[in-house]
């Protein structure tokens, strides 16, 4: 079985085909940006894009990926030399504290801004509600997203 991750093909051996996407990304492909949090799709730390839609990779079977493209935090930026605008906003607004949940939050925020370039605070809160942050930086998350509203910051896949 083949999957495409960050525009690169990867072979998934038969013994890995019953695994969750998160485990394949971290253990087989070697991309450790997406984190294992709760394992039940409740915290958002494992969020990646599947054909541009945010999904919880801890509960997504790799066999369900098929021909759809997987994008992880490592593949969000347009090149290895630059950061995605959402990543830059995260730094500018000092969003991360421990950083554990940040990859999933950034993936969700980038999808929100791509699909809704000028979200309201209520729309930001709704999009980010399923992403838990024990450090309490939700107000910084909203400020970072708000700073990009209308700037076309979600464009990338």
N, C-alpha and C positions, 0 to 999 in steps of 0.2 A: 504494500500500500504506500502511496506517495501523498504527502501533504505539502502545501506551500506556506512557508512561514517567512514573513518579512521579504517577500518576493524571491525567496530561495527555495528550491525543492529539497525535501528531506524524505528519505525512505524510513518507513516505520515497519520494523520487522514483525513477523507474525506474533511473537511472544509479547509485544507491546500493544497490540491492537485492541485489547480489552481495557487498557488503562484510560484514565481521565486525561484530557488534553494538557492540563497543568503539569502532570508528572512527565509526560512526553516532552513538553517544552523545557522543563528544568533538567530532567535527568538524561534524556536522550539527545535533545538538540543543544543543550547547554546554555539556554537563555534563562537566567535566574532573576530577571527583573520582576516578573509576576510572582507574587508570594502566596504561600499556603497560609490561610488564616483560619477560617472556621471549618472548611471542607463541606459546607452545606449551602453555599451560595447566599449567605446572609451578610458577609462583611465587605465584599467587593475588592479585597486585596489581590485577587487572582484575575481581575477583569482584563480581557483582551478583546480584540475585534475579530469577528468572523464575517467576512465580506462587508466590513465597515460597521457592523452592528456590535455594540458591547455585549459580551457574554461572560458568564462566570465559568472560567476554565476548570475549576475544581469539580464541577459536576457535569461537564460536557465530555461525553465519550469521544476519544480521538477518532473512532470509527464513524462518528456522525459528521466529521469535518468534510469528508469527501473532497470535491474539487474546489471548495470555497477557500478563499485566502485568509490566512491567520496573520494578524498584525499584533505584535507585542510592543511594549514600551521601548524596546531596543530598536524597533523598526518604525517608530512613529515619526521621527525627524526625517526631513527630505534627504539628508546625507549624514554620514558618520561625523562630518566636521561641524555640523550645526545642531542646534536644539530646535525642537518644535516651538512655536510661539507660546503654547501653553506651558511647556517646560520653562521657558524664559520667564513667564509671568509668575510661575511658582517660586522661582528664585527671587525675583524682584519683590514679591510680597512676603518672602520668608515663610512660606507655607509649611515646609517640612520641619518636623521636630525629630521624632525617632525615624521617620521616613518609611516605616513598614507598609503603610497603606497607600503611599503616594503614587505608585505605578498605576494601580487600579483607578484612583481618583483622576489622575491625568488622562487616562484613556477615556473615562466617562466624560470629563470636561471637554476634551477635544471633539468627541462625537456630538456632544450637545451643541458646541459652537459651530460645527460643520453643518448640522441639521437645523439649527436655530441661531443665526448669527447675532441676534440682539435679544437674548433672553431676559425676561424680567427676574427680579429676585425670587419670586414664587416659582418660576420655571427652573431657575438654578437650584433652588432648595429641593424641588421635586426630583430633578435629575441626579442630584448628589445624595439624596436621602438614604439610599441603600449602601452607602460607603461609610463604614465606621472609622472614626479616628479617635483613639483614646487620648490623644494629646490635646484635643479640643481646639483644633485649628480651623474649624468650619467657617468662622468669620473671615479668615484669611483666604480660604478657598473661594468664598463668594467674592471677595475683593479682587482676587486674581482673575476670576472669570469675568467679572464686571469690567475690569480694565481692558479686556479684549473684545467685549461686545461690540459688534459692528466692524471689527477689524479683519474679518475673514480668517480667524485664527484656527479654525477647525479643519481647514483644508489639508488633507494628507491621507493616504491610505496604504 
